[in-house]
Amino acid sequence: MRLTRYFPAFVLAFALAACGHGNAPTGDAGGTQAQDAPPSAKPAAVAADPSAVAQANATRPLQVSDLDAYAKGMDKEIELRKEASDKAIKAKAAKDQQAEVMAIVEMTSAEIESAGARAAGMDAARYAFVKHAIDRVLGSVWMGKAMAKMEGGAQMQQKLGDPYAGLDADVASALKAREGELGKLREDNMAILANAQNL
């Protein structure tokens, strides 16, 4: 049974990694109150806003230590997705359509990312930011390598730009050194999701 209908474009979104995790909200009520407060009260109001503190923590620039956290989180996600994939394959063999669908839904559940965040030792918001930021770099690296094999690929690569631009120098160096390892984790995770469409 093909279950493509249960997979609304999430694999493509996963591959491109172009969504904006961690973008700071604008125009919230807390910001309005701080703006209207007397000048002397503004710093205290901002400092006391727990949502602002949490947002700043979630979106702080990548650190070298985030690479280890990413690897741990992705290992856990892959482990759980493989378990769900195995359930789906067994259910298909047993012609148990309901169990098969449930296993595929399990593969894409939010709980898997939550488990990844716990394995990474991060809260959900920070893990989502780190994962998106690293996936975006690795996705650009993968695309650049694919372009290099095409006719006129050098020009396309120039337009793509440096995948590591904007990163702290130490982070960029560490990520380049682990590009193969972390890139494989990203690809393995995506492959499990993509293969589920062919069940």
Secondary structure, 3 states (H helix, E strand, C coil): CCCHHHCCCHHHHHHHCCCCCCCCCCCCHHHHHHHHCCHHHHHHHHHCCHHHHHHHHHCCCCCCHHHHHHHHHHHHHHHHHHHHHHHHHHHHHCCCHHHHHHHHHHHCCHHHHHHHHHHHCCCHHHHHHHHHHHHHHHHHHHHHHHHHCCCCHHHHHHHHCCCCCCCCHHHHHHHHHCHHHHHHHHHHHHHHHHHHCCC
